[in-house]
Amino acid sequence: MSKNRHLTIMVCAVEPSADDLGASLMKALKAKHNEIDFVGSGGPSMIGEGLKSLFPIEPFSVIGPIDALRALPAAVSASRILANNAAKSHADACILIDSWAFAHLAAKTIRKQSPTTKLIKYVAPQVWASRPNRAKTASELFDAMLCLFEFEPEYFEKYGLSSTWVGHSGFQDMRNRPGEGVAFRSKYGISNQTPLLAVLPGSRKSEVQRLQEPFRQSLQLISQRFPNMRTVIVAAPNVAQMLEPMGETWPGTPIIVEKAERHDAFAAANAALAASGTVVTELAIQSTPTVVAYRVGRLTATWARRVITTKYASLINIAAQREVVPEFIQENCEPQKIAAAVINLLSDGNARAAQIGAFPALVTALTGSGDNTQSIAANAVLDEIWPK
């Protein structure tokens, strides 16, 4: 099979963070092979790289089994659309990014209708944190697994699934491009003596809805201790409209910035209050002391307690196997507790130093020491299409 022929590669993301990963991978693939049609599903970043997205992804950005059930009819329909397209276009490969529930359904549907299409899972399901049986299921569904973290491939290789540690491009990008904190403060007229708190209430609408009130109340309590405090809210594109009213009513005269400015915002901030997620590791990369808070619906929480096998929610704490970053999850997501922890970081040099001192080793463990993450991922994809 000629390596110079035109390729059709499906790239499928249904989460904002997966959209960024997909866009970076597409860019790397184009650098290695200039005759590729990209089709599938994705957001603005992937569309900007040339993806023909077959359906909007917003309905699939959900948390937990209850929300997943609500999204199931749309997921079934979307999977059929992908499968039909794979069969019609004779797609060489389909890369399903993150979102295990959707990827599982789509892979089964595509396999039936387009059996020659190579199925590649990008971002391994977190079998080390919950539901370890997914490793065996993945080996039955996919031809290859692209893993973000060095410790993950062994979970899948023992079932015979070809697995490659590619690293996390977003984390490496942030590590390699330190934020300009001084410039950020100057741009927004914030003096070096003014406490600046970065506030990250989530990238999903359901997260913002559940966290906006405990976050607002926490900020009110923190502002009583630091009346001159400013806040900066980093807005993911799909929740930007929800966050605008917060900029008008929350304490700290909030500045709302787009995702592109988050490097500088994190570097400028004295501390952060964040929803649990990828952003916690990004804050650690920028050496920003952080407090994590999170809350889900009661049914989702009941399900999570039954399946999760790790003590912590944040990857930084999971990697450390201890609570480096304070976590206030579910019933502990209370403004008084959250505020006290943030005040501690803003006022206690020892508390700040403890986090900042722990971050470098943990960041290296999570990002790797090398570069070219997406080049490694692109090579793994092309190796599946053209085996050596």
matplotlib code that plots the C-alpha trace (Angstrom):
import matplotlib.pyplot as plt

x = [0.0, 1.5, 2.5, 1.9, -1.8, -4.6, -5.8, -9.2, -8.7, -11.7, -10.9, -13.7, -13.8, -16.9, -15.2, -13.5, -10.2, -10.4, -10.9, -7.5, -5.8, -7.5, -6.4, -2.8, -2.8, -4.3, -1.6, 1.1, -0.4, -0.5, 3.2, 3.9, 1.5, 0.0, -2.8, -5.3, -9.0, -10.2, -13.8, -15.5, -16.6, -15.0, -15.1, -13.6, -9.9, -10.3, -12.5, -9.8, -7.3, -9.6, -12.0, -15.4, -17.5, -20.6, -22.6, -22.3, -20.5, -22.1, -24.8, -22.1, -20.1, -21.5, -20.5, -21.6, -24.0, -27.2, -26.2, -24.8, -28.2, -29.9, -27.3, -27.7, -30.2, -28.0, -24.9, -26.5, -27.4, -24.0, -22.3, -24.4, -23.4, -19.7, -20.1, -22.0, -19.3, -16.5, -18.0, -18.8, -15.4, -13.5, -11.8, -8.3, -8.5, -10.8, -9.3, -11.7, -10.5, -11.3, -15.0, -14.9, -18.7, -19.1, -15.9, -17.1, -20.4, -18.9, -16.2, -18.7, -20.9, -18.0, -16.5, -19.7, -20.1, -16.5, -14.4, -11.3, -11.1, -8.4, -9.9, -7.5, -8.4, -6.6, -6.5, -6.8, -9.8, -8.5, -8.5, -6.0, -8.7, -11.9, -13.5, -10.3, -12.3, -12.3, -8.8, -10.0, -13.0, -10.6, -8.5, -11.6, -12.7, -9.6, -6.5, -4.3, -4.3, -2.5, -1.8, -1.1, 0.9, 3.9, 2.3, -0.8, 0.3, 1.0, -2.7, -3.7, -0.7, -1.4, -4.6, -2.6, -3.6, -0.9, -0.3, 2.0, 2.9, 2.6, 2.5, 0.0, 0.5, -1.4, 0.6, 3.9, 2.9, 2.2, 5.4, 7.4, 5.7, 5.8, 3.1, 3.9, 2.5, 4.1, 2.7, -0.7, -0.9, 0.3, -2.3, -5.2, -3.8, -3.2, -0.3, 2.2, 0.9, -2.7, -3.7, -5.0, -7.0, -7.6, -11.1, -11.9, -15.5, -15.4, -15.6, -19.0, -22.3, -23.3, -20.1, -20.6, -24.3, -23.4, -20.2, -21.2, -22.9, -20.3, -17.6, -19.4, -20.0, -16.4, -15.2, -17.4, -15.7, -12.2, -12.8, -13.7, -10.1, -8.6, -10.8, -8.4, -8.4, -8.9, -10.1, -9.6, -12.0, -10.8, -13.7, -13.9, -15.7, -18.8, -19.5, -18.3, -21.9, -22.7, -19.7, -20.4, -23.0, -20.4, -18.0, -20.7, -21.7, -18.9, -16.5, -13.0, -14.1, -13.5, -11.6, -13.0, -10.4, -10.4, -8.7, -5.8, -4.7, -4.8, -1.0, -0.4, -3.4, -2.1, 1.4, 0.1, -2.2, -1.1, -3.5, -6.3, -9.7, -10.5, -13.0, -11.4, -10.0, -7.2, -6.8, -5.4, -2.3, -2.0, -2.0, 0.7, 2.8, 2.7, 3.5, 0.2, -0.9, -4.5, -7.6, -9.9, -13.6, -16.2, -19.8, -21.9, -25.6, -26.5, -27.1, -23.8, -22.0, -23.5, -22.3, -18.9, -18.4, -19.1, -16.6, -13.8, -10.7, -8.5, -8.7, -8.2, -9.9, -6.9, -4.2, -1.6, -2.7, -3.1, 0.4, 1.7, -0.5, -1.2, -3.1, -0.7, -3.6, -6.5, -9.7, -13.3, -15.5, -19.3, -20.6, -17.2, -17.7, -18.7, -17.9, -16.5, -14.0, -13.0, -12.5, -10.4, -8.1, -7.7, -7.1, -4.4, -2.6, -2.9, -1.6, 0.7, 4.1, 4.6, 1.4, 2.3, 5.8, 4.7, 2.7, 5.2, 8.0, 6.1, 5.0, 8.2, 8.7, 5.0, 4.9, 7.8, 6.0, 2.9, 4.3, 7.5, 10.9, 10.8, 9.0, 7.2, 4.2, 2.0, 4.7, 4.8, 1.1, 1.0, 3.6, 1.6, -1.5, 0.4, 2.0, -1.4, -2.4, 1.0, 2.4, 6.2]
y = [0.0, 3.3, 5.8, 8.6, 8.1, 10.3, 9.4, 9.9, 10.1, 10.5, 12.4, 12.5, 14.7, 15.6, 17.5, 20.9, 19.5, 16.8, 19.4, 20.9, 17.5, 16.7, 20.0, 19.4, 15.9, 17.0, 19.6, 17.0, 14.6, 17.2, 17.9, 14.3, 13.6, 16.5, 14.5, 13.9, 14.6, 15.1, 14.3, 13.5, 15.6, 18.5, 22.0, 25.3, 24.2, 21.1, 22.9, 25.5, 22.8, 21.6, 19.2, 18.6, 18.2, 16.1, 17.2, 19.7, 18.3, 20.4, 17.8, 15.2, 17.3, 15.5, 14.1, 10.8, 8.0, 10.1, 12.8, 10.2, 8.4, 11.7, 12.1, 8.5, 9.1, 11.8, 9.6, 6.7, 9.0, 10.5, 7.1, 6.1, 9.2, 8.5, 4.8, 5.7, 8.2, 5.8, 3.1, 5.6, 7.3, 4.0, 5.8, 4.6, 5.3, 6.7, 8.4, 8.6, 11.1, 10.9, 10.5, 6.7, 6.3, 7.9, 6.3, 2.8, 3.2, 4.8, 2.2, -0.7, 1.0, 1.8, -1.7, -3.2, -0.9, -0.3, -3.2, -2.2, 1.2, 1.2, 2.2, 4.2, 5.5, 8.7, 9.3, 6.0, 5.4, 6.0, 2.3, 3.1, 5.2, 3.3, 0.4, -1.6, -3.9, -1.2, -2.2, -5.6, -4.0, -1.5, -4.4, -5.9, -2.6, -0.8, -1.5, 0.9, 3.0, 6.4, 7.1, 10.4, 9.1, 6.8, 4.4, 3.7, 1.4, -1.7, -1.8, -2.4, -4.3, -7.2, -7.7, -7.5, -4.0, -2.0, 1.0, 4.0, 6.6, 9.9, 12.4, 15.3, 18.0, 20.6, 20.1, 20.1, 23.3, 25.0, 23.8, 25.0, 28.4, 29.9, 32.6, 36.3, 37.2, 40.7, 41.6, 40.3, 42.4, 45.5, 44.9, 44.9, 47.5, 45.2, 46.1, 43.6, 44.3, 43.4, 39.8, 38.1, 34.9, 32.9, 31.3, 28.3, 27.1, 24.5, 24.0, 22.3, 24.1, 21.5, 22.2, 26.0, 25.6, 23.5, 25.4, 29.1, 29.5, 27.9, 29.7, 33.1, 32.6, 31.5, 34.7, 36.8, 35.3, 35.7, 39.3, 40.1, 39.0, 40.6, 43.6, 44.7, 41.3, 41.0, 37.9, 36.6, 34.1, 32.0, 31.2, 28.1, 29.0, 26.9, 28.5, 32.1, 33.5, 31.9, 33.5, 37.1, 37.8, 36.6, 39.3, 41.8, 40.5, 38.5, 40.0, 41.0, 43.0, 40.0, 40.1, 37.5, 36.3, 33.8, 30.5, 31.8, 34.0, 31.4, 30.9, 34.5, 34.6, 31.6, 33.0, 36.3, 34.8, 34.4, 31.4, 29.7, 28.2, 25.6, 22.9, 19.5, 18.7, 19.2, 22.8, 21.7, 20.2, 23.3, 25.5, 23.3, 23.7, 27.4, 27.0, 28.5, 27.3, 25.9, 24.9, 22.4, 22.2, 20.0, 18.9, 16.6, 15.5, 13.1, 10.1, 10.7, 10.9, 7.6, 6.0, 7.5, 6.2, 2.7, 2.7, 5.0, 3.3, 6.3, 8.6, 11.8, 13.7, 15.7, 14.2, 16.0, 14.4, 11.0, 11.2, 12.2, 9.7, 12.5, 15.7, 18.3, 20.4, 20.7, 19.1, 19.9, 17.4, 16.9, 17.4, 19.1, 21.7, 24.3, 28.0, 28.2, 25.4, 26.5, 30.1, 29.1, 27.1, 29.9, 32.4, 30.1, 30.2, 33.9, 34.7, 31.8, 31.6, 28.0, 26.7, 28.3, 27.0, 23.5, 23.3, 25.1, 22.9, 19.7, 20.7, 20.3, 16.6, 15.9, 18.0, 16.0, 12.7, 13.9, 15.7, 13.7, 15.2, 15.3, 17.2, 16.4, 14.7, 15.1, 13.9, 10.7, 10.4, 11.1, 8.5, 5.9, 6.7, 6.4, 3.1, 1.7, 2.6, 1.5, -1.2, -1.5]
z = [0.0, -1.1, 1.6, -0.8, -1.4, -0.1, 3.4, 5.1, 8.8, 11.2, 14.3, 16.9, 20.0, 22.1, 25.0, 25.0, 26.2, 23.6, 20.9, 21.7, 21.7, 18.3, 16.8, 17.8, 16.5, 13.2, 12.8, 13.4, 11.0, 8.3, 8.8, 8.1, 5.3, 3.2, 1.6, 4.4, 4.6, 8.2, 9.1, 12.3, 15.2, 17.1, 18.3, 17.0, 17.4, 15.3, 12.7, 12.5, 11.5, 8.7, 10.2, 8.6, 11.8, 11.2, 14.2, 17.1, 20.2, 23.0, 23.9, 24.8, 27.4, 30.4, 33.7, 35.2, 34.2, 34.7, 32.3, 30.0, 29.8, 28.9, 26.1, 24.9, 22.1, 20.6, 21.1, 19.2, 16.4, 16.2, 16.3, 13.3, 11.4, 12.1, 11.0, 7.9, 6.9, 7.7, 5.4, 2.6, 2.6, 3.3, 6.2, 6.9, 10.6, 13.2, 16.3, 19.2, 21.8, 25.5, 26.5, 27.1, 27.0, 23.6, 22.2, 23.4, 21.6, 18.4, 18.1, 18.2, 15.6, 13.3, 13.6, 12.3, 9.3, 8.4, 9.6, 7.7, 9.4, 12.1, 15.5, 17.7, 21.2, 22.2, 26.0, 27.9, 30.2, 33.7, 34.7, 37.4, 39.1, 38.5, 36.6, 35.7, 33.5, 30.8, 29.9, 28.6, 26.9, 25.2, 23.9, 22.2, 20.7, 19.5, 17.4, 19.3, 22.4, 22.8, 26.4, 28.1, 31.0, 31.3, 33.7, 31.6, 28.7, 30.9, 31.9, 28.2, 26.9, 29.2, 27.2, 23.9, 22.9, 21.2, 23.5, 23.1, 25.7, 23.8, 26.6, 27.1, 24.5, 26.4, 29.6, 27.6, 25.8, 29.0, 30.5, 27.5, 27.3, 30.8, 31.4, 31.5, 34.9, 35.1, 31.6, 32.5, 35.7, 33.8, 31.0, 33.5, 35.9, 38.8, 41.0, 42.4, 45.9, 45.0, 45.7, 42.5, 42.6, 39.5, 39.5, 37.3, 37.7, 35.0, 31.3, 31.2, 31.7, 34.3, 36.3, 36.2, 37.3, 40.3, 41.4, 40.7, 44.1, 46.4, 44.5, 44.8, 48.5, 49.0, 47.2, 49.5, 52.5, 51.0, 50.1, 53.7, 54.6, 51.5, 50.6, 47.8, 46.2, 42.4, 40.6, 37.1, 35.6, 32.6, 30.4, 28.2, 25.0, 25.6, 29.0, 28.3, 28.2, 31.5, 33.1, 32.0, 34.7, 37.3, 36.2, 37.1, 40.5, 42.0, 44.5, 43.4, 40.3, 38.1, 34.9, 32.4, 29.9, 27.1, 27.3, 25.2, 28.1, 30.8, 30.8, 31.7, 34.1, 36.1, 36.2, 37.5, 40.2, 43.8, 44.1, 42.4, 43.1, 40.5, 39.6, 39.5, 36.1, 33.6, 34.7, 38.2, 36.5, 34.3, 37.4, 39.0, 35.8, 36.4, 40.1, 41.1, 44.6, 44.2, 46.1, 44.3, 44.8, 43.0, 43.2, 41.1, 41.4, 44.2, 41.9, 40.1, 43.4, 44.6, 41.4, 41.7, 45.2, 44.0, 41.1, 42.0, 43.5, 44.2, 47.2, 45.3, 42.4, 41.1, 39.0, 41.0, 44.2, 42.6, 41.2, 44.7, 46.5, 49.0, 49.2, 47.8, 46.7, 49.1, 47.7, 48.8, 47.0, 47.2, 50.7, 51.6, 48.8, 51.4, 51.1, 54.7, 54.1, 50.6, 51.7, 54.7, 52.4, 49.9, 52.6, 54.0, 50.6, 50.3, 53.8, 54.8, 53.2, 54.4, 52.9, 49.5, 49.7, 50.4, 47.2, 45.0, 46.3, 45.5, 42.0, 39.9, 40.4, 40.0, 36.8, 35.3, 36.1, 34.4, 31.3, 30.7, 30.1, 26.3, 23.6, 20.3, 22.0, 19.0, 16.6, 18.6, 18.5, 14.7, 14.1, 16.1, 14.0, 10.7, 11.9, 12.3, 8.7, 7.3, 9.6, 9.6]

ax = plt.figure().add_subplot(projection="3d")
ax.plot(x, y, z, "-o")
ax.set_aspect("equal")
plt.show()
